[in-house]
Amino acid sequence: MGFDTDNGSEFLNWHLVRYFSNRQKPVGYTRSRSYHKNDNAHVEQKNWTHVRQRLGYDRLEHPDLVDVINHLYVVWEKYNNFFCPSMKLKSKKRIQSRYIKKYDKAKTPYERLVQSQLLGLEQVKALEGQYEVLDPYKLKKQIEEHLRKIERLKKHPPDLKGSPEVSRGNALL
C-alpha cells in the first residue's frame, strides 16, 4: 500500500505524514519528481480507469460500502491482470509534425510478468496455478454482482443511527 501526492502543501502536511508513518502497518509515501509537473496526470488517469469508470462520481460515504468495494477490487484485479490484454508502446518517432507509434503485441499483465524473466520458478508456478483455477466468466459475474450491491447501498443505505461511527462523531468523514 502506498500514498502519493504532488508537491503542493494542500495535500502534504506533517500531520498526514505522521498518521501514515505511525500506523500499525506503515504506509509508504512518495512525492512527484521535482520539475515534472505532468507526473500527477498519470495518477489522475488511474483514478479514471480504476475508480470513476467502475463507481462513478458519487460520494460513497456509507461505511458498509468499504468491504464491498474492497472485495470488488480484489476480484477486478484478478480479472484485469489475468484476462485483459493491453498494448504497450514500443517506440514513438516524430516525422515532421506527425508522430509514428509502434506498439507491442497485446498481452495481459500476467503474460508480461511471466515473460519478463524477473520471477523465480516458484513464483511463476504459483501464478500459473492461480491462472488455471480462475474463470473469467465467473470473475466478470462477481464484478457485476458487487457493482449491483454497491448501487443498491448507494440508493438505499442502511440507517446509521446507533452505529459506533455515529456515536463517536466520525460518520461520513
C-alpha positions in Angstrom: 0.0 0.0 0.0 1.3 3.4 -0.8 0.4 7.1 -0.6 1.4 9.5 -3.3 0.8 13.3 -3.6 2.1 16.1 -5.7 4.4 18.6 -4.1 1.7 21.0 -3.0 1.2 21.8 0.7 -2.6 21.4 0.3 -2.2 17.7 0.3 1.1 17.2 2.2 1.4 18.2 5.8 3.2 16.8 8.8 0.0 15.5 10.4 -0.7 13.4 7.4 2.8 12.1 7.1 2.8 11.2 10.8 -0.5 9.5 10.5 0.7 7.2 7.7 4.1 6.6 9.3 2.8 5.7 12.8 0.2 3.2 11.8 0.4 -0.4 12.8 1.2 -1.2 9.2 3.0 1.9 8.0 2.1 3.2 4.5 4.9 4.1 2.1 5.0 7.7 0.9 6.2 9.1 -2.4 6.2 12.5 -4.0 6.1 13.7 -7.5 9.5 14.4 -9.1 10.6 18.0 -8.8 10.1 20.0 -12.0 8.0 17.2 -13.6 4.6 18.8 -13.4 2.9 16.1 -15.6 3.6 13.3 -13.2 0.3 13.8 -11.5 -1.6 13.3 -14.7 -0.6 9.6 -14.6 -2.1 9.2 -11.2 -5.3 11.0 -12.3 -5.5 8.7 -15.3 -5.6 5.7 -12.9 -8.4 7.5 -11.0 -10.4 7.5 -14.2 -9.7 3.9 -15.3 -9.7 2.3 -11.9 -12.3 4.3 -9.9 -14.6 6.5 -11.9 -15.4 4.0 -14.7 -16.4 1.5 -12.1 -18.0 3.5 -9.3 -18.9 6.8 -11.0 -18.6 10.3 -9.4 -20.9 9.8 -6.5 -19.6 10.4 -3.0 -19.5 7.0 -1.3 -20.0 7.9 2.3 -21.5 4.8 3.9 -19.2 2.6 6.0 -20.9 -0.6 4.7 -19.6 0.2 1.2 -16.0 -0.2 2.3 -15.9 -4.0 2.4 -18.0 -4.4 -0.7 -15.7 -2.0 -2.7 -12.6 -3.7 -1.3 -13.8 -7.1 -2.4 -14.8 -5.7 -5.8 -11.2 -4.6 -6.3 -9.8 -7.9 -5.3 -11.9 -9.7 -7.9 -11.4 -6.9 -10.5 -7.6 -7.1 -10.0 -7.6 -10.8 -10.8 -9.8 -10.2 -13.9 -7.7 -7.3 -15.1 -4.3 -8.9 -14.5 -5.0 -12.3 -15.9 -7.6 -11.8 -18.7 -7.5 -8.2 -20.0 -4.7 -7.7 -22.6 -3.3 -4.3 -23.4 -0.7 -3.0 -25.9 2.4 -1.3 -24.7 4.1 1.5 -26.7 7.4 0.2 -28.1 8.6 3.3 -29.9 7.4 6.8 -30.8 9.1 8.6 -33.6 8.4 12.2 -34.8 8.4 12.7 -38.5 7.9 16.4 -39.3 4.6 17.3 -37.5 3.4 13.7 -37.0 4.2 11.0 -34.5 4.5 7.4 -35.6 3.8 5.0 -32.8 4.7 1.3 -32.8 3.0 -1.0 -30.2 3.9 -4.4 -28.8 1.6 -7.3 -29.3 -1.4 -7.2 -26.9 -0.7 -9.2 -23.7 -2.1 -9.4 -20.3 -0.1 -8.2 -17.3 0.2 -11.8 -16.2 1.8 -12.8 -19.6 4.2 -9.8 -19.5 5.3 -10.7 -16.0 5.9 -14.3 -16.7 7.8 -13.5 -19.9 9.9 -10.8 -18.2 12.1 -13.4 -16.5 12.1 -11.3 -13.4 10.4 -14.0 -11.3 11.8 -17.2 -9.9 10.5 -20.6 -10.9 8.4 -20.9 -7.8 6.7 -17.6 -8.3 5.9 -18.4 -11.9 4.4 -21.8 -10.9 2.3 -20.0 -8.2 1.0 -17.6 -10.8 0.3 -20.3 -13.3 -1.6 -22.3 -10.6 -3.6 -19.2 -9.8 -4.4 -18.6 -13.5 -5.5 -22.2 -14.0 -8.2 -22.0 -11.3 -9.6 -18.7 -12.4 -12.6 -18.4 -14.7 -13.1 -15.1 -16.5 -16.8 -15.5 -16.8 -17.2 -16.2 -13.0 -15.0 -13.2 -12.2 -17.0 -10.9 -14.5 -20.2 -12.1 -12.9 -18.8 -11.4 -9.4 -17.7 -8.0 -10.5 -21.2 -7.2 -11.8 -22.8 -8.6 -8.6 -20.6 -6.3 -6.5 -21.4 -3.3 -8.6 -25.2 -4.0 -8.3 -24.7 -4.3 -4.5 -22.9 -1.0 -4.4 -25.6 0.7 -6.4 -28.3 -0.7 -4.0 -26.4 0.5 -1.0 -25.9 3.9 -2.6 -29.6 4.2 -3.3 -30.9 2.7 -0.1 -28.2 3.0 2.6 -28.8 1.3 5.9 -29.7 3.5 8.8 -26.6 4.9 10.6 -28.4 5.7 13.9 -26.8 3.9 16.8 -23.7 2.8 14.9 -20.3 3.2 16.6 -19.2 5.7 13.9 -22.1 8.0 14.5 -21.8 7.9 18.3 -18.1 8.9 18.0 -19.0 11.7 15.6 -16.9 10.1 12.8 -19.7 9.2 10.5 -19.4 10.2 6.9 -15.9 11.6 7.2 
